Amino acid sequence: METNDNKIKVDVDESIKVEIDVDEGSSVGMSVSDDKKVKMEMDEELKILNITINHGRAHLWNSEDVHYARTKHRIVGTMVGSLPRHPHQTSVLGLPLQLMPEEVTLLLEKGFGKPICYVEFTNSPSQVLVDEFKEKRQKCYEEQISAAFRHRKQEIESNAEKILKGKLKKLENKNFPNPGLTKEKVIEMECEKIQKLPENHQLIQIFTEHPMIDHFKPIDINWSYPKGQQEKLKYDVFKDLWERGYYITSGTKFGGDFLLYDGDPILFHATFIVKCVKKFQQVSNCDLMTMSRLANATKKTLVLATCERNKPSYRSFQLVEDKLISDQIWQQD
């Protein structure tokens, strides 16, 4: 580190040097010189997520994309795939991750993702692809046969002394002479008895993302959400709440459109149930009381959202001693 004329020079490494201006009355500035033209950024390089669109639904099939979307963009989605080891249950699901339409539109609008589809998804697999799949499946099976044989042989070798003693004891009990059994001879005899691994006992790798996806041909596809007025309202509300820093999931099971979390849903409970309405005045007292009681029973706050003057507006409702209290929250500047 060197200090000279109100500048601090810091050598990050041999190829990168950073100069920080510390002139009085000005904000701290930073300039970077790099022989290899490597650009230093505070954030890591933006990763574009491949959002697979099929039959009008959007999915993330890659586990790295799912983790990146959740940690970097607060996109939660819903796991909809069955677990290979526990397929006959629905309490815990796995890949792929299905995205809400609002999540897809937000990712595309912000430039965080791109919609893709593949020609191969719309056609039956070619014979070349089928043959390649069968060849790799057979190769995997043969490798498992060899692995199973080696594992069984190791077990025999580790227990060879016990096997030899057992055989000699049987011969002694039957008054038969020792035919020259040795440890090596026993290992050879037992290895000859090892049966081939049955094909129906082989381990099958269940892929979530296609293993040959890089060889497929992507085609252009349009994502047209939102279409109607209600869909536009829901997206505007979703986008506004996302930009406020909330994690957002579907609120269908609680009678709303969205659930809001202060942090990752794995660590936090939802604090708000958001219901999108055209106008606050159009919500009947009966519906308002019903939704408020449900929110109160689940320890959440009901929030009605609408658009006023092309900007989202919100009102929260809580039951206090059987009285409904309303308040306007998140007012626009």
C-alpha positions in Angstrom: 0.0 0.0 0.0 1.3 3.5 -0.9 0.0 6.9 0.0 0.6 9.9 -2.2 -1.2 13.2 -2.9 -4.5 12.2 -1.3 -4.5 8.9 -3.1 -4.2 5.4 -1.7 -2.7 2.8 -4.0 -3.5 -0.8 -3.2 -2.0 -3.7 -5.0 -4.6 -6.4 -5.1 -2.4 -8.8 -7.0 0.3 -8.6 -9.7 -2.2 -7.7 -12.5 -4.7 -5.6 -10.6 -4.1 -2.2 -9.0 -6.7 -0.1 -7.3 -6.5 3.7 -6.7 -8.9 5.2 -4.2 -9.4 9.0 -4.3 -9.8 10.6 -0.8 -10.0 14.3 -1.7 -11.7 16.4 0.9 -15.3 17.3 0.2 -15.8 14.6 -2.4 -17.1 11.0 -2.1 -14.7 8.2 -2.2 -14.0 7.1 -5.8 -12.3 4.1 -7.1 -10.5 3.5 -10.4 -9.2 0.1 -11.5 -6.3 -0.6 -13.9 -5.8 -4.2 -15.1 -3.3 -5.4 -17.6 -5.6 -8.3 -18.5 -8.7 -6.0 -18.8 -10.4 -7.8 -16.0 -13.4 -5.8 -14.7 -13.8 -5.8 -10.9 -17.4 -5.7 -9.8 -18.9 -5.6 -6.4 -21.4 -8.3 -7.3 -20.5 -11.5 -9.0 -21.2 -11.9 -12.7 -24.9 -12.0 -13.5 -26.2 -15.5 -14.3 -29.0 -15.8 -16.8 -31.4 -18.5 -15.8 -32.8 -20.9 -18.4 -36.6 -20.9 -17.8 -38.0 -23.9 -19.6 -41.5 -23.3 -20.9 -43.7 -26.3 -21.7 -47.5 -26.5 -22.1 -47.8 -22.9 -20.6 -45.9 -23.7 -17.4 -42.4 -22.6 -16.5 -39.9 -24.7 -14.6 -36.3 -24.6 -13.5 -34.7 -28.1 -13.9 -31.2 -27.3 -12.8 -30.4 -27.4 -9.1 -27.8 -24.6 -9.4 -30.3 -22.4 -11.1 -32.9 -23.1 -8.4 -30.3 -22.2 -5.7 -29.2 -19.1 -7.5 -32.8 -17.8 -8.1 -33.6 -18.3 -4.4 -30.5 -16.8 -2.9 -29.8 -13.9 -5.4 -33.3 -13.0 -6.6 -35.6 -14.2 -3.8 -37.6 -16.4 -6.3 -39.0 -19.3 -4.3 -41.3 -21.2 -6.6 -42.7 -24.6 -5.8 -41.1 -28.0 -6.0 -43.3 -30.4 -8.0 -41.1 -33.4 -8.7 -41.2 -36.7 -6.8 -38.1 -37.9 -4.9 -36.4 -40.9 -6.4 -36.0 -42.6 -3.1 -39.4 -41.8 -1.8 -41.7 -41.5 -4.8 -45.0 -42.5 -3.1 -45.5 -39.4 -1.0 -46.2 -35.7 -1.5 -45.1 -34.2 1.8 -41.6 -33.5 0.5 -41.0 -32.9 -3.2 -38.0 -32.3 -5.4 -37.0 -30.9 -8.8 -38.2 -29.4 -11.1 -39.1 -26.1 -9.5 -42.3 -24.7 -11.0 -42.5 -20.9 -11.1 -45.5 -18.7 -10.6 -46.4 -16.7 -13.8 -45.5 -13.5 -11.9 -42.1 -14.9 -11.0 -41.4 -15.7 -14.7 -42.4 -12.2 -15.9 -40.3 -10.6 -13.2 -37.2 -12.6 -14.1 -37.7 -11.8 -17.8 -38.4 -8.1 -17.2 -35.3 -7.7 -15.0 -33.1 -9.6 -17.4 -32.4 -12.4 -14.9 -33.7 -15.2 -17.1 -34.7 -16.2 -20.6 -37.6 -18.4 -21.8 -36.5 -21.5 -23.7 -38.0 -24.5 -25.3 -36.5 -27.3 -27.4 -37.5 -28.9 -30.6 -36.9 -32.3 -29.0 -39.5 -31.6 -26.4 -42.3 -31.5 -29.0 -41.2 -34.6 -31.0 -40.6 -38.2 -30.2 -37.0 -39.1 -29.4 -35.0 -40.0 -32.5 -33.7 -43.5 -33.0 -30.1 -42.2 -32.6 -31.0 -40.8 -29.2 -32.8 -44.0 -28.2 -29.8 -46.1 -29.2 -27.4 -43.8 -27.3 -29.5 -43.9 -24.2 -29.6 -47.8 -24.3 -25.9 -47.9 -24.9 -25.2 -45.7 -21.8 -27.7 -47.6 -19.7 -26.0 -51.0 -20.7 -22.6 -49.5 -19.9 -23.8 -48.3 -16.5 -25.2 -51.8 -15.8 -21.9 -53.5 -16.7 -19.9 -51.1 -14.5 -22.3 -52.0 -11.6 -21.7 -55.7 -12.3 -17.9 -55.2 -11.9 -18.4 -53.0 -8.8 -20.6 -55.6 -7.2 -18.1 -58.4 -8.0 -15.2 -56.4 -6.5 -17.2 -55.6 -3.4 -18.2 -59.3 -2.8 -14.6 -60.4 -3.4 -13.3 -57.9 -0.8 -15.8 -59.4 1.7 -14.6 -62.9 0.9 -11.0 -61.9 1.3 -11.6 -60.2 4.7 -13.4 -63.4 6.0 -11.2 -66.0 4.3 -9.7 -67.2 7.6 -13.2 -67.8 9.1 -14.4 -69.6 5.9 -11.3 -71.8 5.9 -11.8 -72.8 9.5 -15.4 -73.6 8.9 -14.7 -75.8 6.0 -11.9 -77.6 7.8 -14.2 -78.2 10.8 -16.9 -79.7 8.6 -14.4 -82.1 7.0 -13.1 -83.0 10.5 -16.6 -83.8 11.7 -17.3 -86.0 8.7 -13.9 -87.7 9.1 -12.8 -86.6 5.6 -9.1 -85.9 4.9 -8.0 -82.4 4.1 -8.0 -82.0 0.3 -5.3 -79.3 0.6 -7.5 -76.3 1.4 -5.6 -73.1 1.8 -6.7 -69.5 2.2 -6.0 -68.7 -1.5 -7.9 -71.8 -2.6 -10.9 -70.9 -0.5 -11.0 -67.3 -2.0 -10.8 -68.8 -5.5 -13.6 -71.2 -4.8 -15.9 -68.6 -3.2 -15.3 -66.1 -6.0 -16.5 -68.7 -8.5 -19.8 -68.9 -6.6 -20.4 -65.1 -7.0 -23.5 -64.6 -9.1 -23.9 -61.9 -11.6 -25.9 -58.8 -10.5 -29.5 -59.3 -11.7 -30.5 -56.6 -14.1 -33.6 -55.7 -12.1 -31.3 -55.0 -9.1 -29.2 -52.4 -10.8 -29.2 -48.7 -9.7 -30.9 -46.4 -12.1 -30.0 -42.7 -12.2 -33.2 -40.6 -12.4 -32.4 -37.3 -14.1 -34.3 -34.1 -13.5 -32.6 -32.1 -16.2 -31.9 -33.9 -19.4 -28.3 -35.2 -19.5 -27.9 -34.3 -23.2 -29.6 -30.9 -22.9 -26.6 -29.1 -24.4 -27.1 -31.0 -27.7 -30.7 -29.9 -28.1 -31.9 -27.2 -30.4 -33.6 -24.3 -28.6 -36.5 -22.5 -30.2 -37.9 -19.0 -29.6 -40.9 -18.9 -27.4 -43.1 -16.0 -26.2 -44.2 -15.5 -22.7 -47.4 -13.4 -22.7 -48.3 -13.1 -19.0 -50.0 -10.9 -17.9 -52.9 -10.7 -20.3 -56.1 -9.5 -18.6 -56.7 -6.7 -16.2 -56.7 -9.0 -13.1 -53.4 -10.6 -14.1 -51.9 -7.2 -14.7 -53.0 -6.1 -11.2 -51.5 -9.3 -9.6 -48.2 -8.8 -11.4 -48.0 -5.1 -10.5 -48.6 -6.0 -6.8 -46.1 -8.9 -7.0 -43.4 -6.7 -8.5 -43.9 -3.9 -6.1 -43.7 -6.2 -3.1 -40.7 -8.0 -4.5 -38.9 -4.6 -4.9 -39.7 -3.9 -1.3 -37.5 -6.9 -0.3 -40.1 -9.5 0.5 -40.0 -13.2 -0.3 -43.2 -14.1 -2.0 -45.0 -17.4 -2.5 -48.5 -18.4 -3.6 -51.3 -17.7 -1.0 -53.9 -20.0 -2.5 -54.1 -22.3 0.5 -54.8 -19.3 2.8 -57.5 -17.8 0.5 -55.2 -15.1 -0.9 -53.0 -14.5 -3.9 -49.6 -14.2 -2.2 -47.9 -14.8 1.1 -45.2 -12.4 2.2 -42.1 -13.4 4.2 -39.6 -11.1 5.8 -36.9 -13.7 5.0 -36.4 -17.1 3.4 -39.5 -19.2 3.9 -37.3 -22.0 5.2 -36.4 -19.8 8.2 -39.4 -17.5 8.6 -43.2 -17.8 8.8 -45.4 -15.7 6.5 -46.5 -12.4 8.0 -49.0 -11.2 5.5 -51.8 -12.7 3.3 -52.2 -10.5 0.2 -55.4 -10.5 -1.7 -55.6 -8.5 -5.0 -58.9 -6.7 -5.6 -60.1 -4.2 -8.2 -61.4 -1.7 -5.7 -61.4 -1.7 -1.9 -65.1 -0.7 -1.8 -66.1 -3.8 -3.8 -65.1 -6.2 -1.0 -68.2 -7.2 1.0 -68.2 -7.1 4.7 -68.9 -10.8 4.8 -65.9 -11.6 2.7 -63.7 -9.2 4.6 -64.6 -10.7 7.9 -64.1 -14.3 6.6 -60.6 -13.5 5.2 -59.7 -11.6 8.4 -60.7 -14.4 10.7 -58.7 -16.9 8.6 -55.6 -14.6 8.7 -56.1 -14.1 12.5 -56.4 -17.9 13.1 -53.1 -18.4 11.2 -51.3 -15.5 13.0 -51.0 -13.4 9.9 -52.3 -10.0 8.7 -54.7 -9.7 5.9 -53.7 -7.2 3.2 -55.9 -6.0 0.4 -54.0 -4.7 -2.6 -55.3 -2.7 -5.6 -54.0 -0.1 -8.1 -54.8 3.5 -7.6 -53.4 6.1 -10.1 -51.4 3.2 -11.7 -49.6 2.5 -8.5 -50.2 -0.3 -6.0 -52.0 0.6 -2.8 -52.5 -1.5 0.2 -54.8 -1.8 3.3 -54.2 -4.1 6.2 -57.0 -5.6 8.4 -56.8 -7.2 11.8 -59.3 -8.6 14.3 -59.0 -7.1 17.7 -61.6 -8.3 20.2 -64.0 -9.2 17.4 -63.6 -5.7 15.9 -62.1 -5.2 12.4 -59.4 -2.6 12.3 -58.2 -1.2 9.0 -55.0 0.7 8.2 -53.4 1.9 5.0 -49.8 0.6 4.7 -46.9 0.9 2.2 -48.1 4.3 0.9 -46.4 5.5 -2.3 -44.2 8.5 -2.1 
